[in-house]
Amino acid sequence: MKNLVIVESPAKAKTIEKYLGKDFHVLSSVGHIRSIVKKTKDGTPPIDVANDFFAVYEVDPEKKKVITELKKNVKTVGKDNVWLATDEDREGEAIAWHLCKVLDLPVETTKRIVFHEITKDAITNAIKNPRTVDMNLVQAQQARQILDRLVGFELSPVVWQKVPGGKSAGRVQSPAVRLLVEREREIMKFAGSSQFKVTAIFIHDNQEFKAELNQKFDSEAAAHEFLNSLKPATFTVSDISKTPGTRNPAAPFTTSTLQQEANAKLGFSSKATMASAQRLYQDGKITYMRTDSVNLSGQAIASATDFIKRLYGPDYSTVRKFKTKSASAQEAHEAIRPTDITRETVTSNEYDQKLYDLIRRRTLASQMSAAKLEKTTISIDIQGNDKLHFEAKGEVITFDGFLRVYGGGKDEILPKLHTGDTLKTHDITARQTFARPPARYTEGSLVKKLEDLGIGRPSTYATIIDTVQTRGYVEKGDSEGQPRDVIVLSYNGEEVSRDVVQEKTGSTRGKLIPTPSGELIADFLTDHFTQIVDYNFTANVETEFDKIAAANLAKSAMLQGFYTPFHKLIEQSGGIDRSKVGANREVGIDPKSGKPILARFGRFGPMLQLGATDDEDKPRFAPLPKGAKIETVTLEQALEMFKLPRVVGQTEDGQDIKANIGRFGPYIQVGKLFVSIKPEDPHTITLETARELYAAKLQAEAEKNIADFGDGVKVLNGRFGPYITDGIKNAKIPKDTDPKTITHEQALELLKAAPAKTSRRGRTATKSKTSTKKPTARKKS
């Protein structure tokens, strides 16, 4: 071995080593190797604001073995023969810098290579054209990390102290939550209205087609009157207009558009899309998946053009060069494309193959000819009515072009008609239609909105969306919607009939919905820390990171500009009255006790409270009814919730079965045993159903308990197989031992030999303080 190449991922290392040959050994850092310390040894702040925002880093504990291995290999080949090949973006550049620091490599001379696809040509070309670590990109990444850490260090403790149930706040996640909260409130305020849309099925030469009236009616009476007026009418074609049109393909994928399209077409979450794309990239199947660019290399265009001409013919080929909109585009190299456009199948992983197919077809389509269409509009007059007429619209694809591989196209073909033709109809309906409220965001549409506002960067969107859900500020809906009545008036040529049908409305499946905690944190930050959730401010910060990367702004100046006003707000936050954070409303008086019922925020979210906090008797608590809010819950709904816990009946051996709602949803309780009853309602669950669920739980518990020796020592079935426990320590059972045959003495011996459980206690929150006294300068790490 003469050379050492260090990449980020182990999967990538294997592929690259195969291309470089025996003179190169390729190892992986397995992602980031260092991060800003949580606590320094001497008690000074991890980020020294007074000393040019100096940050103290430490090697991540799980990376110590990796670093030891890398140091050993660096010593073998010599520092001059080390090549840093981390990803071609700011994070990758920062990892390269950290590797220099930890492995004692000279930043000024260590060879840094980059490539945006893992192919032999790209790798060998990178080796021929090394550069050094770009410190401007490193400074931009450090600015982002330091800023995010400062916000987390200083703002999260304020959230814990002042916001009931508050977990934390983030610089980029918080505006995303605010977007969802604002949309939810637009939906709540939306004043619904309905109109009647009239459609007719006409017949000509035994071919049916649909046409729509050019006016909607505001009332059932007006729609009924119109249908009645058609009894003596005839229908005549008065005009036929044909308009040629074209439809052009979209640009190849960027990180953002890939997430949007994979969500819309495949139902993938942003996190799943990026994980799948990462695997495809590491396997050398697609180019780098973090990019703001829509450009394709000349070689890629030539390859796609040749393939299209051979497969579909020259008429289908149109060379296109797309221009990247984003001026910042710090990862602007190439769009996401296949490394070999001719390969249709690249993996046996179903999800990865679906994403690859989407990327490949989008890339091909971008270099194909426009689709040609012919749009036809037919006007149909109503005898005796000069103001209203029906319109039928059709579209015929005369040349499919790029639609052959991407997007598809549906021909809506109308019969061959002439002006003056008289038409027959057998069905004209006036259906009640409802105005739609603003649509809730999906992951794809939220990504688009964040990109439009300039908040975050495409490479961070998946993390943002995952984080707000993990923190409990946002959840993904799963409701198919609620039924509602729809009036349908039908005219069959003789009489008008009326029907009421049902349709579902308000489906939340796949939509992002802010939780009450999300609404609370968004309101708190908007009231007290406006800059954190201000869209323009957050976007400007991203622009400033770009300026640092381009050497047009000093890192310390940018950080100071953000931190000074932010820290002032932190210092003033002590005066925020916790009792006034979040809605707190008296719903009414309990008729039985005469005590007030309050709707308020508690530690685990919104709840109901019966009785004042300072009463002699302890107040009772209950969750809000499903779908209710603090601002909208009624006294009747609240009283219903205080009927819980409800005794449903008794088990067959005479124990009470109590139904209730807890933090994790509805449940029944028998003695000390709790059984989830989702999706049953604790107010209405029957004794028969409750007994069935209880019996199933007892059976599951019995199957879990292999043996109980009576002194706290048990043999249990766990997620990862059978094990022994005494409640304090767990012991593995040897593979060749039948857990049912273990004696009490053997169990005790195995427990004695087992290692003690590691502590999983949460870290205690401490209030962040910043020293005003300038400390002595530290040696740069």
Rosetta blueprint (number, residue, H / E / L):
1 M L
2 K L
3 N E
4 L E
5 V E
6 I E
7 V E
8 E L
9 S L
10 P H
11 A H
12 K H
13 A H
14 K H
15 T H
16 I H
17 E H
18 K H
19 Y H
20 L H
21 G L
22 K L
23 D L
24 F E
25 H E
26 V E
27 L E
28 S E
29 S L
30 V L
31 G L
32 H L
33 I L
34 R E
35 S E
36 I E
37 V L
38 K L
39 K L
40 T L
41 K L
42 D L
43 G L
44 T L
45 P L
46 P L
47 I E
48 D E
49 V H
50 A H
51 N H
52 D L
53 F L
54 F E
55 A E
56 V L
57 Y E
58 E E
59 V E
60 D L
61 P H
62 E H
63 K H
64 K H
65 K H
66 V H
67 I H
68 T H
69 E H
70 L H
71 K H
72 K H
73 N H
74 V H
75 K H
76 T H
77 V H
78 G L
79 K H
80 D H
81 N H
82 V E
83 W E
84 L E
85 A L
86 T L
87 D L
88 E L
89 D L
90 R H
91 E H
92 G H
93 E H
94 A H
95 I H
96 A H
97 W H
98 H H
99 L H
100 C H
101 K H
102 V H
103 L L
104 D L
105 L L
106 P L
107 V L
108 E L
109 T L
110 T L
111 K E
112 R E
113 I L
114 V L
115 F L
116 H L
117 E E
118 I L
119 T L
120 K H
121 D H
122 A H
123 I H
124 T H
125 N H
126 A H
127 I H
128 K H
129 N L
130 P L
131 R E
132 T L
133 V L
134 D L
135 M H
136 N H
137 L H
138 V H
139 Q H
140 A H
141 Q H
142 Q H
143 A H
144 R H
145 Q H
146 I H
147 L H
148 D H
149 R H
150 L H
151 V H
152 G H
153 F H
154 E H
155 L H
156 S H
157 P H
158 V H
159 V H
160 W H
161 Q H
162 K H
163 V L
164 P L
165 G L
166 G L
167 K L
168 S L
169 A L
170 G L
171 R L
172 V L
173 Q H
174 S H
175 P H
176 A H
177 V H
178 R H
179 L H
180 L H
181 V H
182 E H
183 R H
184 E H
185 R H
186 E H
187 I H
188 M H
189 K H
190 F L
191 A L
192 G L
193 S L
194 S E
195 Q E
196 F E
197 K E
198 V E
199 T E
200 A E
201 I E
202 F E
203 I E
204 H E
205 D L
206 N L
207 Q E
208 E E
209 F E
210 K E
211 A E
212 E E
213 L E
214 N L
215 Q L
216 K L
217 F E
218 D L
219 S L
220 E H
221 A H
222 A H
223 A H
224 H H
225 E H
226 F H
227 L H
228 N H
229 S H
230 L L
231 K L
232 P L
233 A L
234 T L
235 F E
236 T E
237 V E
238 S E
239 D E
240 I E
241 S E
242 K E
243 T E
244 P E
245 G E
246 T E
247 R E
248 N L
249 P L
250 A L
251 A L
252 P L
253 F E
254 T L
255 T H
256 S H
257 T H
258 L H
259 Q H
260 Q H
261 E H
262 A H
263 N H
264 A H
265 K H
266 L H
267 G L
268 F L
269 S L
270 S H
271 K H
272 A H
273 T H
274 M H
275 A H
276 S H
277 A H
278 Q H
279 R H
280 L H
281 Y H
282 Q H
283 D L
284 G L
285 K L
286 I E
287 T E
288 Y L
289 M L
290 R L
291 T L
292 D L
293 S L
294 V L
295 N L
296 L L
297 S L
298 G H
299 Q H
300 A H
301 I H
302 A H
303 S H
304 A H
305 T H
306 D H
307 F H
308 I H
309 K H
310 R H
311 L H
312 Y H
313 G L
314 P H
315 D H
316 Y H
317 S E
318 T L
319 V L
320 R L
321 K L
322 F L
323 K L
324 T L
325 K L
326 S L
327 A L
328 S L
329 A L
330 Q L
331 E L
332 A L
333 H L
334 E L
335 A L
336 I E
337 R L
338 P E
339 T L
340 D L
341 I L
342 T L
343 R L
344 E L
345 T L
346 V L
347 T L
348 S L
349 N L
350 E H
351 Y H
352 D H
353 Q H
354 K H
355 L H
356 Y H
357 D H
358 L H
359 I H
360 R H
361 R H
362 R H
363 T H
364 L H
365 A H
366 S H
367 Q L
368 M E
369 S L
370 A L
371 A E
372 K E
373 L E
374 E E
375 K E
376 T E
377 T E
378 I E
379 S E
380 I E
381 D E
382 I E
383 Q L
384 G L
385 N E
386 D E
387 K E
388 L E
389 H E
390 F E
391 E E
392 A E
393 K E
394 G E
395 E E
396 V E
397 I E
398 T E
399 F E
400 D L
401 G H
402 F H
403 L H
404 R H
405 V L
406 Y L
407 G L
408 G L
409 G L
410 K L
411 D L
412 E E
413 I L
414 L L
415 P L
416 K L
417 L L
418 H L
419 T L
420 G L
421 D L
422 T E
423 L E
424 K E
425 T E
426 H E
427 D E
428 I E
429 T E
430 A E
431 R E
432 Q E
433 T E
434 F E
435 A L
436 R L
437 P L
438 P L
439 A L
440 R L
441 Y L
442 T L
443 E H
444 G H
445 S H
446 L H
447 V H
448 K H
449 K H
450 L H
451 E H
452 D H
453 L H
454 G L
455 I L
456 G L
457 R L
458 P H
459 S H
460 T H
461 Y H
462 A H
463 T H
464 I H
465 I H
466 D H
467 T H
468 V H
469 Q H
470 T H
471 R L
472 G L
473 Y L
474 V E
475 E E
476 K E
477 G L
478 D L
479 S L
480 E L
481 G L
482 Q E
483 P E
484 R E
485 D E
486 V E
487 I E
488 V E
489 L E
490 S E
491 Y E
492 N L
493 G L
494 E L
495 E L
496 V E
497 S E
498 R E
499 D E
500 V E
501 V E
502 Q E
503 E E
504 K E
505 T E
506 G L
507 S L
508 T L
509 R L
510 G L
511 K L
512 L E
513 I E
514 P E
515 T L
516 P H
517 S H
518 G H
519 E H
520 L H
521 I H
522 A H
523 D H
524 F H
525 L H
526 T H
527 D H
528 H H
529 F L
530 T H
531 Q H
532 I H
533 V H
534 D L
535 Y H
536 N H
537 F H
538 T H
539 A H
540 N H
541 V H
542 E H
543 T H
544 E H
545 F H
546 D H
547 K H
548 I H
549 A H
550 A L
551 A L
552 N L
553 L L
554 A L
555 K H
556 S H
557 A H
558 M H
559 L H
560 Q H
561 G H
562 F H
563 Y H
564 T H
565 P H
566 F H
567 H H
568 K H
569 L H
570 I H
571 E H
572 Q H
573 S H
574 G H
575 G H
576 I L
577 D L
578 R H
579 S H
580 K H
581 V L
582 G L
583 A L
584 N E
585 R E
586 E E
587 V E
588 G E
589 I E
590 D L
591 P L
592 K L
593 S L
594 G L
595 K L
596 P E
597 I E
598 L E
599 A E
600 R E
601 F E
602 G E
603 R L
604 F L
605 G E
606 P E
607 M E
608 L E
609 Q E
610 L E
611 G L
612 A L
613 T L
614 D L
615 D L
616 E L
617 D L
618 K L
619 P L
620 R E
621 F E
622 A E
623 P E
624 L L
625 P L
626 K L
627 G L
628 A L
629 K L
630 I L
631 E L
632 T L
633 V L
634 T L
635 L H
636 E H
637 Q H
638 A H
639 L H
640 E H
641 M H
642 F L
643 K L
644 L L
645 P L
646 R E
647 V E
648 V E
649 G E
650 Q E
651 T L
652 E L
653 D L
654 G L
655 Q L
656 D E
657 I E
658 K E
659 A E
660 N E
661 I E
662 G E
663 R L
664 F L
665 G E
666 P E
667 Y E
668 I E
669 Q E
670 V E
671 G L
672 K L
673 L E
674 F E
675 V E
676 S E
677 I L
678 K L
679 P L
680 E L
681 D L
682 P L
683 H L
684 T L
685 I L
686 T L
687 L H
688 E H
689 T H
690 A H
691 R H
692 E H
693 L H
694 Y H
695 A H
696 A H
697 K H
698 L H
699 Q H
700 A H
701 E H
702 A H
703 E H
704 K H
705 N E
706 I E
707 A E
708 D E
709 F L
710 G L
711 D L
712 G L
713 V L
714 K E
715 V E
716 L E
717 N E
718 G E
719 R L
720 F L
721 G E
722 P E
723 Y E
724 I E
725 T E
726 D L
727 G L
728 I L
729 K L
730 N E
731 A E
732 K E
733 I L
734 P L
735 K L
736 D L
737 T L
738 D L
739 P H
740 K H
741 T H
742 I L
743 T L
744 H H
745 E H
746 Q H
747 A H
748 L H
749 E H
750 L H
751 L H
752 K H
753 A H
754 A L
755 P L
756 A L
757 K L
758 T L
759 S L
760 R L
761 R L
762 G L
763 R L
764 T L
765 A L
766 T L
767 K L
768 S L
769 K L
770 T L
771 S L
772 T L
773 K L
774 K L
775 P L
776 T L
777 A L
778 R L
779 K L
780 K L
781 S L
